[in-house]
Amino acid sequence: MRALALLLPTASLLAIGCDADCGNPARLDGRYQVESNTINDDWSVTGFDESESDAEVAHLHGVFANGPATWNLKHVPADGGFRVTIDGQQYTATYTPSDANCNSFELSMSGAWSNPEDGATHQFSWVGDLVWTGDELGGTFSYEDEWGFDGRTGTVAIPSGEMRATIGGGAGASSDTGR
């Protein structure tokens, strides 16, 4: 009877979804194939005149936060967050787990990103509210930047975007490049 009394509290914790890995953010480590996009038409790009609407849209699709990219996540306990590598460029991201569910968290990062395709530079801020499901990350994000390219400057704003990231990458998964 005493053994049963000891097992019941443990069984009830398991039944409510206590995740043994919750205290280990490194469970998120890996190479992810990421697809990101704006949720609606509330995005904006400045730095182009009205006759350059095609260039404006192309510039929006050129940022890592709006299209395909490969991200590497590596938990860095000393920083209390993650090292995120996008296109071979590293950023330190803060990690704030949700009190309600340890697989829900905020990830935020900022820095200077250079588009490897056209050389445009972006001083950006990215904040995501994400959920980890074991082999995928998904959720919403906001993104803003100040960009410069070929003597021009402007901004990009994505107030509401969504992303889906699938872990994997096949051969060369330890590489930090990819877009």
N, C-alpha and C positions, 0 to 999 in steps of 0.2 A: 504494500500500500504506500509506503514511504517513497519508493522508486517512482510510482505513478504520480505522486504529488510533485516530485521534482521534474518529471517529464512534461507535465501539463503547461507550466509557464513557457518552457522552451518551444513546445509545439504551437502554443498560441502566438508567440513572436514570429514563427515561421509562417503561420497562416496569414498574418497581416502584412507580409511582404518585406520583412527585414532582410536586406541585402548584405551579405557578409563582406562584399567588396566596397561598400559605401565609403569606408574610411580610406580608400586607396584610389585617388584620382588618376594614378598611372594606368588604370584600366582603360582609359580613353586613348592611350598612346597608340600611334599608328599613322599610316599613310592613308589619306582619304581622297577619293574622287568626289569633288564637290560640284554641285550645280546650284547656282544662286540666280535669283531674278527679282525684279521689282514685283510687288503684289498688285499694284494698280498704277494709274497714271500720275501719282503725286510726286514723281521724280523731277529733278530739274538739272540742267546743265547750262552754265553761263560761259561766256567767252567767245561765243559765235554770234554773228548777226542773223537776222531773219532769213536771209537767202541761203544760209548754210545749215538747214535743218537736217540734211542727210549726214553732214559731218558731226553735228551735235549728237545724233542717235548713235553713230559709229563710235564716238568718244565714250558714250554711256556704256556701250557693249564692250569697250576695251578695258574697263576696270575689273579687277579680280572679283569684285562683289556682285557682278552682273554677268554671269556666264559660267563656263566650265573652268575649273582650276584643280590643281593637286595641292593639298595641304598636308604637311607632316606635323603631328602634335607630339610633344614630348613633355611630360610632367617634370618640373624642376622644383623639388621640395624646398630648396633654399630660397626660391623666389615666391613660393606659395602660389604658383601659377603654372603656366605652360610656355614653352618655346614653340612658336608657330612659324613654320617655314613655308613660304609661298613663292614660287618661281625662284628658288634659291636665296630668297631674302628672308632674314629672321626677325621676328618680333617677340616681345615679351607680352604675354596675355594674362590678365588677371582672371581668376577663377573664383566664382562665388556660388557655392551650392545652395539650392533651395532648402528651406527648413522643412517643407512638406514632403519632398521626394529627392533623395540624393542623386537620382539620375536626371534631374532637372537642374539647370545651372545657368548662370550668366557668364559669358566669356567676352572680354573686351580687350581691344588692342588698338594701338595707334602707332604711327611712324611714317617713314618715307618709303613709298613703293615706286619702282620704276617699271613701266610696262615693257616687257622684253620684246614685244612686237613692233612698237613704234617709238620707244624711248621717252614717252611722256612721263613726267614725274608727278607723283601725287602725295601730298602730305595729308594723310587720312586718319579717320577715327571710325572704328567698326565696333558695334555692340550687338551681341546676339543673345537671345533667350532660347536655349537649346535643351533638347532631351536626348539622352543616349539610350539606345535600345539593344546594345550588345555588339552589333556590327554596323550600326548606322547612327548618325547624328542628324537631327532635324530641328527646325524651328524658324523663328523670325529674327530679323536683324534690322538695324539702321546703319547707314553709312553716309559719311560726308567727307569731302576732300577739297583741297585747293590744288589745282594742277598748273603745270607749265609745260609748254611744248613749242619748239620752233619760234621762240620769241613771244608767244601768246600766253595768256593766263586766264584762269576761270575757276569755276567750282562745279562739283558734282554733288548732288544730294539724293539719297534714296531713303526717305523717312520710314518706309515700310517695305521690307523685302522678305523673301523666304529662301531657305536653303535646305538642301538634302545632301548629306555626305555619306558615302558608303566606304567602309574600310576595305582596303585591298590595293592592288596596284600591280600585281603579277611580278614579272621579272624586274629586278632593279628597284624593288620596293623601298630600299633604303636611300635611294637618290632623293635629293632635295629639289629637283627641278620638275617642271611639268606645268602645262597650261592647256 
